């Protein structure tokens, strides 16, 4: 064991999903080591503890895993449970933490961000409940990065992570596990695999685009091998260090190959995609795109059809920017619906307190209390279970849902790579005007409320402020503006737009047209395009 002298490195503050930087930044001398030592120090040390370790296979994944293992051994960890070849989807890692009752886990991923030597890498710590570390813990880690003077690492040969089994690294046991097996077994307890298998036996076709990321092996094992989807149903199913040059973000812009296939004359019956680390999903039918907000509402309304949820839901939760479609389901079904800031850790508190079963975010993330992360493949299997039981198409499911609950037209506009100072100034100027907005008429509609959203956690009493600026009109239409914390350079300004339609004759509008006046109102009030110099959003979902 060697103690290496070091010094603080600026900018190692973890966000809602850990520390994300360019890969070359992580490859700098001491950079990864400083942060990993700060993780161990920030949680009170690693001595005698057991952790899970795995990542999404992006560039630097395997090298980083070897460093983390040697540092864990030098810090006195008793055991590390590692996915074979250092691979684990984020939801699978969360499950392993909970299944093995470990002291937490380290996940190597930058989620939906591109991978490669010139792209992004990330490291985050998940707590013993399987969920992301709360702000109190990430704050302790960050404080440690600002004062660190040394780190501990074992001088040793690399551990062979290619074979399932146990080996020793110093005094620490390294247990290498199949990355898919335990997760797949969990899915079999939640969903009716026989009904889904019968669906495929009847000729049902699926196209699952793993985007050359971590869920490829999961899709092959669960969808093709266990459920009997035809071979070739999983495309881009081999995880690659650079994701094959793809941007592994499952939305209509980046998963354009899937969207093209689902718009074709010979489209499969069901299409889906997942992201870099497997926690996000996109669902589409032939000629039908299902927004993440609508997907959450449909899953909440139909979850009882899956055996793991047959007793009903305790409650549901959504992030504040996510549309209120699930609120309408909860109201009709007599459930409580919680509104939280963006970030899965807020859902974790509610799930740990048995307040909610299903949660979702508009950023293509849905999940349940089976783990403490959003879970892309889980959402896809839930959809397949619903389709198998109801014997309806995706389009029919959506049409029926809107007839019952109305349609919450919804869209998100992302303005990426905005100069940080420009974005901060724009938000500050808008905050300063919030008190003057209520009562104003903009684009023919009166503003009922304008605020900077703050969340009071009903479980631990914590308060999270400045979680997004909301402008709400009479009748419930609204727009929300917040800065994203998941990028690695500049700022991403996210504009969320929503309007409820209850007239069935107007359920088939193009969302951008239905939201036209809300979009115009947002620009009139916030002047995003004028302030950023952009002619329009970089990504529209």
N, C-alpha and C positions, 0 to 999 in steps of 0.2 A: 504494500500500500504506500502510495506516494502522496505527499502534501505539496501541492503546486501553488506557488505565490502568484497572485493575480491582482487586478484592480477593477473597480466598478466600470461598467460600460454603459454609456447613456442609451436610453430608449428601450429598456427591457421591461416595460410596463405591460402586463398581460391584459388583454381585453376580455370581452364576454366569452370568448372561445380560446383563451390562452394567448401565447405570444406568436405573432405571425410577422415574418419578415421575408425579404428576398433570400433565396437559398444561399447565395454567396455570402450574405451577412452571417448566417448561421455557421458557415464553414470557416469564418475567421478564427484566428487563434483565441482560445479561451471563451468564445462567445457562447457556444452551446454549454460548455462546462460550467460557466458562471451561472447560467440560468438554471441548470439542473441542480447544482448545489444549493441555489436559492430556493428551489422547490423543496428539497429535503429539509433545509433549515427552517423554511416558512411553515412547515407542518409539524415542527417540533422534533425533527430528526427521523432517520430511517432505521435506526437500530432495532433489530428483532422483528421488523415488520415485513409484510408480504404485499407485493404490488403486481398489477397486471401491466404488460407492455406490448404495444403493437402500433401499427400505422397503416396508412393507405397505399404504401408502395411507391410513393413519389420519390424523385431523385433525392438522395442523401438519407433515405429511410433506413437502409440497412447499416450504413456507417454510424448514423446517430444512435441506433439501437445498441451497437457494440459499446459505444461510449457510455450510454446510460447504464448498461449492465455493469460495466466495470466501476462506475461511480457508485451504483447501488451497493455493490459488494464492499467497496472501500468505506462506505458509510454505515456498514453493519447490517444491511437488510438480510433477513433470513431466507427469503424465497422470492423469485421473480417468475411469474407465469407469462410466457411469451407465445404469441401466435407463430406458427411455423413460418420461416423466412421473414420474421418480424412483421407479419401481416395480420391485421384485425380491422374489421369495420368498426366505426365508433359505437354503434349500438351493440355489436357483439362484444366489444371491450367492456361496455357498461354491464352487460349480462354476466360476463366472467367475474367482474368485481363483486357483483351481488351473489352469484352462485357460490363462489369460493370464500365469501365473507372476508375479503382482503382489506387492507388498510388504504385502498385507493388504487389508482392506475395512472400511467403516463401514456398519452396518445400522441403520436406523431402525425400531424396532418395540418393542412391549411384548407381543409374542407373542399369547397367548390372552386377554390382558386386554381389557376393553371400550375402545372408542375414542370420541373426541369432545372438545369443548373442556373439558368437565367430567370427562373420564375420564382414560385413561392414555396415556403416551408413553414411549419408551425409545430409547437409543442404545447400541450396543455395537461393540467393535472385534474383528474376526476376523483371525487371524494368516495368514502366507503359506501355511500348510498348508490354509487354509480353515476352520479351527476356531476356537472362542471363545478369547480371550486367557487364558492361565493366570494363576494367582494372583500370580506374580512380576511379570507385566506390569500386571495391574489394580492391584496394590499400588503400582507406580511411578506409575501415573496418579493414584491417590487421593492419594498423597503430594504430587504436583504441585498438585492442587486446593487443598491446605491452605497452599500458599506462593505461589501465582500472584499476580503484580502487574500483568501486561499480557498482551494477546493481539494477534495480527496478523490483519488482514482487508483484503481488497481493496475499494476503493470502485468499484463497477461496476454496470451494469444486470444484471437477471436473465438467466440463460442460458435460451434456448428449449429445453426438454427434450422437446418434443412430437414431434420428428422425428428418426429414426435418421440418424446421420451425425457429422461432426466439426466442432468449432468451437473458438475460442480464448477463454481467459479470462486476461487478462494474458499471461504467458509460459507458461501451462499449457494443454495440450490436453485438451479435454473430448470423449470419445467416447461417443455415445449409442447404445445397442444395444437391440434387441428383447428384452424381459425373458424371453420364453418360448423363443425359437428354439434357443439353444445347449443349454438344459436338455432340451428335447424330443428333440434329436438324441442326447443322452447316454442318455436312456431307451430309445431304439430300439436302442442297442448292448447293453443289459442284458436286455431282455425280447423274447419272441417275439411281435412285433406281428401277424404273420400268423395265429397261433393265436388270439389275442385277437379279431382282426377276424372270424375265422370264428365265434367264439362269439357275437358280436353279430349276424352274418348269420343265425345259427340261431334268432334271436328272443330271445336273452338280454337281460334288461332291468336297467338300473342306475339308481340315484338317487344322485348325488353332490352333497352340500350344501356349497357353498363358503362359506356363512355370510356373504355380502356382503364377503368378505375377499380376500386376494391370489390365492388359487388358482383363482378363477373363470376368468380368461383362460387359465391352464394347463389347466384341465379342458376348456374349450371346444376348445382347439387339439388336445390329445392325445386325450381320450376321444371327443369328437364328430367332429372333423375328420380326425384321423389313424387312429383305430381304428373309426370308424363307429358309435359308440353313437347311438341315435336322438336327434334334436334335442329338447331339453328334458330330457335326462338330467341335465344340470348345472343345479341350481337355486340361486337366490341367487348368481348368477355374476358380478355386477358389483361390483367393490370400491367401497365407500362410506366417506367419512371417519368416519362413526359406526357403520359396519358395519350400517346399517339399523336401529339400535337393538338389534341382537343381541349376545349375549355370545359371541364367536367361539372357544369352547372346546369341542372335539368330544367331549363325553361325554353320557351319557343324559339328564342334567339339562338342559343348555343346548341340545343338538341334539334337542329334544323333537319338533320337526316331523318330522324323519327317523325317529325312533323310532316315532311314531304311524303313519307311512306303512308302516313295515316290520312293524307289527303288524296292518295292515289285511288285509281279505280279498283285495284285489288287489295285494298287496305285490310290488315288483320282486324279481328274483332275487338282487340284491346291493345293499347300501346302504353308503355311506361318507360321512364328513365330514372337513373339515380346519379348521385354526385360522387366527388372524389373519395369521401370517406364513408359514404353509404347512409348518411342521415337524412338526406333530402330525396324528394320524389316528384315526378310529374306524371299525371295520368291523362290520357287522351283516348277518345274513341274514334271510329271512322268519321271524319269531318267534324269532330267535336273536341274542343279543348276544354278541360275542366280546370277552372281556376283553383289554386290551393285553398282559398277561403271557402269555395263551394264544396271542394272535396272534404274538408273538415266537417262541414254541415251534413253532408250525405253520410259520412261515416258515423257521426253522432246519432243520426236518425235511424241507422240500420245496424248498429253494432250488435244489437241483441240477436242478430241472425248468426253470429259467430259463436262457437261453443264457449270460448273463453270469456264471453261477455253476455251470456244468455240470461244472467240475473239482472241485467240492466247496468246503468252507469251511475257512479256516485255523484258525478258532476262533470262539467267540462270547463275548459279554460282556453282563452285565445290571447295573443299579444294585442296590445292596443291598436296597432296599425292594421290588423287583420279585420276583414269585413264582419259585420254583425250578423251574417247569415246563420252562424251557429247559435247566436243569442235567441233567434226566433225558434229554432229547434228546441233549445233548452226550455224556453217559456212554455211551449206547447206540451212538452213531455214532463213538466214539473220539476226540472233540474235547476240547480244553481249554475250560473255561468260567471266565471271570473275573468276580469280583464287585467292583464299584467304588462309590464314593459317587455320589449324585445329581449330575448335571452332565455334559453331553456332552464337556467338555474332557478328562475322564478317559479316555473311549473313544478320543479322538484320539491320545493317546500310544500306546495299544495298536495302533491301526490303522497309525500311522506306523511302528511297529516290526514290522509284518507279523505280528502275533500273532493278530489277529481279523479276520473279514470282516463279521459281523453283530453289531449291538448293539441294545439296547432298554431302555426305562424303562417303569415301570407307568403313568406320566403321559401315556400315549397317544403315546409317541415311539419309533419304530423307524427303523433306517437301516442303511447298509452303508458299506464303504470307498470307494464311488464319490464321496462328498463327506465333509466332516468336520462335518456337522450331521445331526440327525435329519431325516427326509424323508417327509412325509405322503403325497404323491402316489406316491412310489416304493413305499411299502408297499401302497398300493391297487393299483398295477400288478402287484406281485408276487403279490398275492392273485388278481387276474384271470388271471395266467399259470398259476397253480396250478390254478384252477378249469377253465381251458380244457384243460389237459393231462390232468388226472385225471378230467374229465367227471363231477364230483360236485357236489352242492350244498354250501353253507356248513355246514348242519346235518350232512350226511354226513361232511364233512371233520372236523368237531369230534368227532363220535361215534367215528370211526375213530381219531383221535388219542388220545382218552381210553382207548379199548380197548387201545391199544399202550403208553401211558406212564402211565396213571392220570390222575386229575383233581386238580389243585391248586386247590381252592376258594380264591378270593381276592377281597378287596374293600378299598377305601380310603374312609375317612370323613374329611371335611374340616370342621374347625370354624373358620370364617372370621371375620375382624375381631375377634379376641380381643385384649384390652388387652395390649400388649407386656410390661409388667411382670408381669402375671398369668401369661402363657405362660412367661416366663423363670423365674419362681419355681417353677412346676409342674415344669419340666424339671430345675431344680437339686435340688428335693426328691427327685425320682425317682432322679437320679444318686447321691444320698447313700445310697439304700437298695439299690442294685444288688447289693452284696456279700452282703446278707442274703437275697436271693430264691432262689438255687439250693437245691433240696431241698424248698422249700415246695410244698404241694399246694393248688392254686387251681382251683375249679370241677371238682374230681375228677381233676385232672391235675397231675403233678409237673413243676416247673420244672427244666430241665436246665442252662440257661445264661442269664445276664443280663449285658449289657455295654453300653458306650458305644462304638459302632463306630468303629474307626480303620483307615485304608487306607494300606498301604505300596506305593507305585507301583513295579511291577517294572521299569519302563523308566528312570525318572530318579531313583529312590530317595527321592522326596519322601514326606512323611507328612502325611496329612490326618486330623485328630482331630475328635471330637464330631460325627460324621456321622449320628447317629441312635441312639436307645436301643432295644436288642433284648431281648426276653424270649422264650426258646425253650423249648418243652416237650418232654418225652420223646415220641418219635414224630415230631418235626419241626414240629408246629404252632407258630406264633409270632405275636407282634404286634410292630410297630415304631412308635415315635413320633418324629417330628422336626418342626422348625419350617421352613416353606417360606420361600424367599428370593425368590419371584417376585411377591409382592404389592406394593402401593404404600402401604397404610395398615394399621396394626395388625399382628397376627401371624396366620398361618394354621397351626393345629395339624393335622398330618396323622397319622392313625392307619391303619396298614396291617395287614391281617389275613390269615392264611393257614393252611390245613389240607389235608393230602394225603388223598385217598380212592382206594383201589385196588379196592374192591368195585364191579363194573360195575352191580350192582343199585341203587347209590346215586349214580350219575352224573347223575341228572336232578333233584337237589334244587335248591331256591332257594338261591343262595349265602349270603344273609343268615341263612337257617335252618341251613344246614350249618355256618356259622361262629358260630352263636349262643353256644356256650360260650366261644369265644375272645373274642368281643365282651364278654361278661360278665366274663371274667377281666381284660381290659384295663381295664375301668371299676373293678373291685374294686381293682386295683393302682395305677392312675394317677389315678383319680377325675377324669377330664377334664370330664365333665358337671358334677360337683359344683364343681370349681375355676373353671370358666368361666361357670357359671350357665346353660348352655344345656341344653335338654331332649334334644338330639340333634344329629347332624351337619347342617351346612348343605347339603353335597353328598355324595352316596353314589355311588361308581362301582365 
